[in-house]
Amino acid sequence: MKFCPRCGGLMVPAGREGDSVILRCIRCGYTEKLSLEDARRLGYVVASETPREERTITTMKVSEAKRKPPKSLEEWEQEREEYREILQELLQEELEGGEE
């Protein structure tokens, strides 16, 4: 790894120019040329990008959500009554428990 001589920021590969690698500081933008051998010795890996026409695009369908049928008005009313009864019981228990 190499650090910028100006600000001490990390130098990262920014491209290639012939047989050399261009390193650029992530803080101040300072650039420096480095030979391929020196770049490998410092631990930089220089790779080229795959041309767009050689790329393979893959897609995958994970799953499809199963939709429940909509509830009828009667089911909504029944659920509301059940929740109301549970709430009343909890409130009653809290009131009775608070007096002791």
C-alpha atoms as one frame of an Amber mdcrd trajectory, in Angstrom:
protein
   0.000   0.000   0.000   1.182   3.483  -0.786   0.230   6.759   0.867   0.114
  10.236  -0.653   3.287  12.299  -0.147   1.148  15.488   0.088  -1.661  14.689
   2.518  -1.077  11.099   3.693  -4.247   9.762   2.009  -4.465   6.282   0.532
  -3.267   5.935  -3.064  -5.571   3.747  -5.181  -5.173   2.541  -8.775  -6.888
   4.927 -11.188  -5.905   3.329 -14.482  -3.085   2.050 -16.658  -0.848   3.797
 -19.094   1.316   1.403 -21.098   3.521  -0.560 -18.676   2.752   1.646 -15.693
  -0.071   2.068 -13.223  -1.501   5.451 -12.284  -2.175   5.836  -8.563  -4.493
   8.584  -7.309  -4.927   9.902  -3.772  -8.470   9.519  -2.458  -8.216  12.783
  -0.465  -6.468  15.386  -2.592  -6.382  13.768  -6.063  -2.561  13.721  -6.370
  -1.496  11.266  -9.103   1.683   9.272  -9.509   2.922   6.739 -12.067   4.241
   3.411 -10.832   5.669   0.477 -12.805   3.641  -2.761 -12.894   6.347  -4.611
 -10.954   6.374  -1.985  -8.191   2.569  -1.996  -8.046   2.507  -5.788  -7.594
   5.277  -5.579  -4.986   3.226  -3.024  -3.009   0.158  -5.291  -3.127  -1.884
  -3.571  -5.829  -3.716  -5.876  -8.205  -4.289  -4.430 -11.634  -7.193  -5.977
 -13.523  -8.908  -4.973 -16.696 -12.656  -4.560 -17.066 -14.590  -7.079 -19.132
 -15.983  -5.540 -22.329 -19.744  -4.940 -22.213 -20.488  -7.349 -25.079 -18.693
 -10.202 -23.260 -20.615  -9.776 -20.009 -23.290 -12.286 -19.115 -26.455 -10.955
 -17.538 -28.343 -13.369 -15.335 -31.641 -12.931 -13.571 -33.479 -15.150 -11.167
 -37.047 -15.219  -9.923 -36.871 -15.980  -6.216 -40.516 -16.465  -5.375 -43.889
 -15.014  -5.936 -45.940 -13.774  -3.025 -49.105 -15.717  -2.363 -51.986 -13.356
  -1.845 -54.665 -14.104   0.677 -58.227 -13.522  -0.411 -59.640 -10.279   0.978
 -61.531 -10.574   4.242 -65.250 -10.166   4.286 -66.985  -7.544   6.391 -68.117
 -10.240   8.820 -64.517 -11.416   9.370 -63.379  -7.828  10.041 -66.186  -7.340
  12.561 -65.369 -10.633  14.306 -61.669  -9.754  14.589 -62.496  -6.304  15.909
 -64.727  -7.800  18.599 -62.022 -10.301  19.616 -59.427  -7.525  19.931 -61.875
  -5.410  21.903 -62.561  -8.257  24.353 -58.822  -8.900  24.822 -58.181  -5.189
  25.399 -60.974  -4.984  27.970 -59.613  -8.033  29.819 -56.099  -6.558  29.896
 -57.368  -3.206  31.145 -59.467  -4.895  33.819 -56.478  -6.961  35.008 -54.308
  -3.832  35.120 -56.908  -1.900  37.131 -57.417  -4.764  39.582 -53.670  -5.313
  39.914 -52.987  -1.608  40.510 -55.239  -1.394  43.602 -53.365  -4.019  45.609
